[in-house]
């Protein structure tokens, strides 16, 4: 499986854990720790799926999601949000802005994430 996943996460330990777990599942991974770098990587790395945290330095996840979904080069890339902002209001907002799915950081498993990625790509 040569699917490329861009992980956008500012918590370094979680970023490395996600990279390790997804690599073990056969995915290629790209990583960005802030929204500006992430936006560049969306276009230069051409990922098949994006894992997006919402609370990010430089450009927050909401604005990043809007930019991704309003650009013809990236609008069709599935985005899965993983966030501590786990209430229904934020979940609904994420889906309305174009995210394929929304997982709460405190309440998801790697198996669930891998399943969602495979469904998205």
N, C-alpha and C positions, 0 to 999 in steps of 0.2 A: 504494500500500500504506500504509494509515494505522495500522499496528501500532505500539504504544507499548512501548518497551523501557526498563526501569529498570536502569541500570548502577550497581552498588554496588562501588566500588573506592576505596581510600584513597591510591593512588599517582596524584597529580594528572596527571602526563604521560600515563600509561596511560589514565586516565579520559577525558581530552580526545581522545586518539587513537581510543579506541573510539567516543566520541560522533561524531567526525568521520567515521569509516569507516562506521558504521551509518547516519548521516544520508545519506551519499552513496549508500547502498543503498536509500534510500527510507523508512527507519524514523524515527519520532519518538522522541526520547530524553529520558529523565529521568535525573538523576544524584544520587548520595548518596555522601559520603565517610566516613560512619561508620554503624554498625549502628542506632543509635537514630533518626537522621534517615531512614535507609532504611526502617525499619519504619513510620514515619509516612507515607512516600511510597507504600508498598505499598497503603495504604488510601485515601489522598487522590488518588493519581495513577491508580489502577486500571490498572496496566500489563498488557500482553498476555503479556509474558515478562520474566524477571528474569535478569540476568547478575550472578553473585555471587562476590566474592572471599571467602575464609575468614578471613584475618587482617585484622581491622578494629578500630579504636578504639571504645570505649564498649560495644559489643555485638558479640561475634565472629560470624563467618559461620555457625558450627555452631548457636549459639543462635538466630540470626535465621532460619535455615532451619527449625528446629523450630517456631518461633512462626508462620511463614508457613504451614507444612503442617498445623498444628493449629488453625487458625482457619478457620471456614466461609467467611469473606469472601475468603480468599486461597489456600485449599488446592489449588485447581485451576489456579493460575497456574504455568506451567512455569518451572522454575529450572535454569539452566545454570551450573554452578560453573566458574570459571577461577581456578586457584590454583597457587602455587609448591609446595604440599603435593601432590606428584605421584605418590606411591607408591601401590601397589595397595590398601593398608589404608585410606588416606584416601578413595580413589576408591570403594571398596566401601561405606564408611560414608556418603558423600554420597548414593549411589544408594539405600541402605537408608532414609535419612532423607527421601527423596522427590525428590531432584534428578532431572531428566530426563536430564542428561548431565554429564560431568566432563572438563574439558580442562586440561592442564598449561600454565601460562603460557609455559614455555620451548619448547613443542612444538606450537603450534597456529598456523593461518593465519587471516586475516580471512575468507577464502573458506570455510574449514571452519566458523567460527563462524556466518557468515551462513546457511550450509546448515542447521546445527543449529537456528538460530532459526526458519527457515522450516518445518522439519519439526515443530517444537514448537508453532507457532501455526497 
